[in-house]
Amino acid sequence: MSNNFYFGQIPPGQIPPNLTFEQMNSIIAFRTLWLDLLLWTRDLIYSIADNHPNQAAITNRLYTGVPLSFYNALAVFYGRQIAEEFLQSLSSEILKVWRLIVAVRDGEQELVTEIIRDIYIGADSLATFLAGINPRWDRTIWRGFFIQYSSMLNELIVSIITGNYEVEIRVFDRIQNVTILMGNYMAGGILQSDLLQSNPQNAI
């Protein structure tokens, strides 16, 4: 499957036609969750790069607040246990990103390589987990999203740490597009799943 798929298209048939107001709200909600993850991560990169005093507050918002928002959204459709598993996995990945930012800032290249490898392993596990809870979510597609997100996030970290802000803006535009597609894909899979069809009132 071509990389162009992830950057420019929604999976064919993923977003159902003739959406209701509640269903469209679901799509917007999941887009917002993934964008929040990106935006707070970007704030954290700047905070660590500048050794800003807001670092603890931003870290707490990213590490605790963002996963909790995902938990609340997913618990509506999959229950607390599955939502908790996702929360723990996402929190673990956020911690890896925090370590990556610090390692890049400190010029610890061996550690950077090790953390990136761990992030890709985590991306694989998270893709497998999501594909296992919804038959409309394809593991390969999720893995493609996560790998591209992680790769561009590393570019974002390096560009901010090195002060290459023109590159940062270009990378941010690209990674923002991917997060929107991830939100669309997550919402679309839920809207198409038998779970929602049997419980049409379950919309965020």
Buried (B, 14 or more C-beta within 10 A) or exposed (E): EEEEBBEEEEBEEBBEEEBEEEBBBBBBBBBBBBBBBBBBBBBBBBBBBEEBEEBEEBBEBBBEEBBBBBBBBBBBBBEEEBBBBBBEBBBBBBBBBBBBBBBBBEEBEEBBEBBBEBBBEBBBBBBEBBBEBBEBBBBEBBBBBBBBBBBBBBBBBBBBBEEBEEBBEBBBEBBBBBBBBBBBBBBBBBBBBEBBEEEEEBBB
